[in-house]
Each structure stands twice: as structure tokens, then as C-alpha cells.
Amino acid sequence: MHRRLAIGLVSALSSFVVHAESVHDRWNLADLYATPSAWDADAARLQGQFGEIAACRGRLASSVVRFKACLLIFDDARKRLERLQVYASESHNQDTTVDSGIDLDQRATVLRTQYDEARSFVRPELIALGAKRIDAYLARDRTLAVHRHELDDVLRGGAHTLDAKGEALVAAFGATADVPSSSYTILSAADMPWPKVTLSDGTTITLDQSAYTKYRAVRNRDDRKLVMDAFFGQFKQFERSFGATLYGQLRTDSVDAKVHRYPDVVTRALDREAVPVAVYDTLIEQADAHLDTLHRYFRLRAKLLGVTDLHYYDLYPPLVESDAKYGLDDAKRLTLEAVAPLGPDYVAAMKRGFDERWMDAYPRPHKLPGAHMAGSAYDVHPYVLVNFNDDYESVTTVAHEWGHALHSVLANRAQPFASADYPIFIAEIASTFDEALLLKHVLEVAKTDDERLLYLGSALETLRGTFFRQAMFAEFERVVHAKVDRGDALSGAAMTQIYGDILRRYHGDAQGIVKIDDVDAIEWAYIPHFYDAFYVYQYATSIAASSLFADSVLANEPGAEERYLDLLKAGGSDYPYELVRKAGVDLASPAPYRSIAARMDRIMDEIEAIESRRSGRPG
Ligand SMILES: [Zn+2]
């Protein structure tokens, strides 16, 4: 029942460029609420609805009329809550120091908690009602069909739900379930004694998390080696502590899975969206089967950087350096031109969003960093936040976030509220699909080889980071969770051993492709996502799916465009694996993974062709 409010990635802190910002570059939150007092009035209405929700308690079984009336109240309250939350969180995000935004954000969080409490009886009551009774209701009143998937999803959980006493006990112990991850956060973000290092130009820096992401990418090789060795070296000092926090998380997850009658954590985690475990295992197996492509990438990187012994600390400097400038208008124009293969309706809806101020575009002091899209204000429209920095990376970010936005536009238009919201398993398909279209378009309009190299290099890095790196994390998660599920002990040193083996295989250490130093194998301790079991794999499966969708749409395969748009319009009307499969991509088969490897190979073919053209040697 948890609905995601915003989808996005928080990137490294970017420096602020002073822009002549106009009102047109800011979003118009007044589309949600014309005045702050309109927000207050709607919040009061929501609070009134909590009483109506409470009046449904114990009454869902009384009649089909009552049943339907209650479902409508639940939906209307949730729709109102989402709209209140988008306004509150985006008011806060546009300037995190303004008191009114902080106040709204806190009030919205309280409303969310009150809403969750008010309807906490619904799930157990529906499960008690049972499939037979609910099917009879659906047969008696056809208008209930819009709730079919939602109800099916709740009933499916019945087999894994304990009696009231059992669930109360689980909830009571659950109060301590976040101790491993909160201990991890405090240790890795606050308590770590960050080392100081002196760079080749004489400046001394404190190497904390944000300094690491900045300085690991510097051009001077000695500096980035120094930075990575010192940063990972510090994590290595705390290997035992990080081992204890991660082991605590894995044990908590394992007990939770078993208490809810799942054989293991992976089955429980994927069952939330009814994703077959075969999808996960196919991803790992197929990423491994295509390591040749990844190794080719590393060889190309070594060549472009001009080094013969590529190390792990050589992986972050940009593949292609460029100071080419791209304005916000360029980003909008290129994105609109790029998405033309999706048809005039898609293009017109995006243009409308650009024209009608759905986006907050430029960085400002105290604005939330990174980029995200909030699409859950069902009756209004999506909102997009980016920190546009006048470079090509910013152009790709615009295409990515607007891919999310159009997904919400199409789903909200085609689906009733009950089935509009789509899960993360599908979300990153819509965004990375538009990035694939952008690449094709910019290569067509590029005038110089410098431009082409910039576009190809950027796309290659995205595919590598989103597919292979996340698949590598997915394999580590699979191995360590399986060990703990079996009851094995697992120390920090053992985790380093497991991670190091996977890291060396992925990077071709034995073949001399990338040299993995012993200290690099502590990287697992730096990755916060391992505290969120079996989550990041969805980035890898999504970009593989969007690659195959893009192949068929761009090849003008009959019906391909329609099937893809139907997937977006389907929102959350069925289980996500099924929706993607019906649209033509089976993520439990090798095809999407072959597609993404072939895509990377084609990009590398083009980069190598340009490089050999430039050096005047035949390819
Ligand atoms: Zn995204």
C-alpha cells in the first residue's frame, strides 16, 4: 500500500552557476493549491475523512454497497493525501531553509501517519473477507472492477499474514528492525574519522563522503589513487563494525521472511510486486555471460585515458572530457525532437509540460540537489525538479526525468486513481527509454566528432553504471543473503572476501583488465543500498527492458510503439513483470540482457571508429 512520492537520484553536489532565472524556469505549485490556506482547508477535509474511514471498520462485509462506498472513501482520502504531500514536499525542496516549507512538510508527514493508522484495519479485514466473497462482490457490481488488481494483491498476501496476535508481536519486535541501518548511517555519515590528504597541488582536503565522490574523478592519476586508497582504507579500519551492522540487517530480513512463511529473503522481497525469482537469477546469469562487453569497455577506457595498467581508481574520471555548453532551451528542444517516434500526442503532452511550468530547472542555494519527478498529484500534473548545469549531462537528466513525467501523464490519463500508480520495477523503463531516444537523435544532428564522442561516452557510462554495476551489487546481495538464510555466520572479513571475488571477476582482474587492489574489496561497506534488500536490481532490469523496447520501436517493428505506450498507460493495473511481458519483453529470458550488451558494443564500435579516423589509422 505504500505509494512512492517521488522517483529520483541524488547526485553529487554540483557547483552553482548563476543563471538569469526567470519565473518560467520555476514550477507553478499554485496548480496544486492556489494559496497556503487552500492547502490548510484540504488538510482539514482529509482529517474529516479519517472519521469516515474509521466508520468502515468491521463493516466491509456488511453489503456490496457498503463495501464499494468504503473503497471510494479510501481512494478519495489517499488521492487528497498525495496532492497535499506533493505540495508540501516540493515547497520544502525548492528552498529547504524556508520555515513555511519545513512546517508543511512535517504536517504532511503527520497526515500520512494518521492516514496509515486510520486504514490499518483494511488489509486484515479484506483478507478475512476472502477471495470468494470479494469475487462475488466484483460479479455483482461491475464498477468495482477498477479495484480488482488492488484487491487481488491484498488477498495474495493472505498466505503470508499471521493472525492478529502474531502480527502484533511482529510489529512490536519490528520497532527495533531499523537499528542496523540507522547504526550504519550514523557510523558512515557522521562518526567516521575522515582522513585528511594532501593533493599534488598542495591543497589538503578532508576526505568525507562528498569529497570522495568529487576527487575520485580528478584528472591527476596520483591524486585519485591517493583519494581512493585513503577513503577505502578508512572503511577497512571499521570492517568489523560494518560487518556487524550489515549482518544485523541480513539477520533481521531473514527472520522477517521466515516468520511470514517465505523460504528466503529474495522470495519475500520480490513477492512484494509478484516478480518471479527467475528474473533476479536471469539478470545475474546474463550479466555474467556478457562480461566480455564490460571488459571491452575497460580496455577502451584504458586506451582513452592513455594508461596501460588500469586500476579501480581509474574508473571515475569522465571517459570523454568536454566543456561544451548546453542551455535549458537546447535540452527541451532536443528532448522534444528525440521523442518524436512515440507519436504526436506524447510530444504534445511533453511540450505542454515545458510551457506550463511543471519544472523547477536551475540550481539555487538551499534547493534540493539531484533530480526527481513527483507524479502522484493525480488530478493535477507531474512536477519535475532538476539542477540544470549547462552541460550535456543535464540534457540527459531532463530527458530522463521527463520520461518519468510522461509515464505519469499517460497512466493518470488512462487509469482510474486506484490503478494509476506504477511500481519502481517499471518506472525506470520509461526514463531510460527516453534517454535511448535522445542518444539516437543527438547522434543524428551532431556536427562534429567531438560532439559524437561526448554523446557516446555519456551513454556508455550510464549503461555501464546502471546495468553492470547494479547487477554486480545484485549478485553480492544474493550470495550474502543466501548464507544468512542458511544460518551461516558472516563477518566483515568474510563479506570483503565475497565482494572481492565478485569485484575481481567483473573487472577481469585475473586477465589483467582492471587491477583490483585488496583495499578496493571493502567497497561493500560504502554502499548504503545493501540495507534495502533486493532493491537495486530493478535499475539493471529496467534499463535492459528499455533497451529492448527501444530496439523494436526504433526498428519500426509493427505494433512496437503501441505496445510500449500501452505499457506506460497501464500504470499499476497489473503486476509489473506481467505488464512488461505483455508489452513484449520477458525479463526472465536472456533477450533484454543481450540487447543492452549489444547496445554497449555498438556504442563502442562507433567510438573506436571515430578514434581511428582521428588518428588517421585504418580501423
Ligand atoms: Zn529515474
Residues whose N, C-alpha, C, O or C-beta is under 5 A from the ligand:
A	BS01	ZN	S431
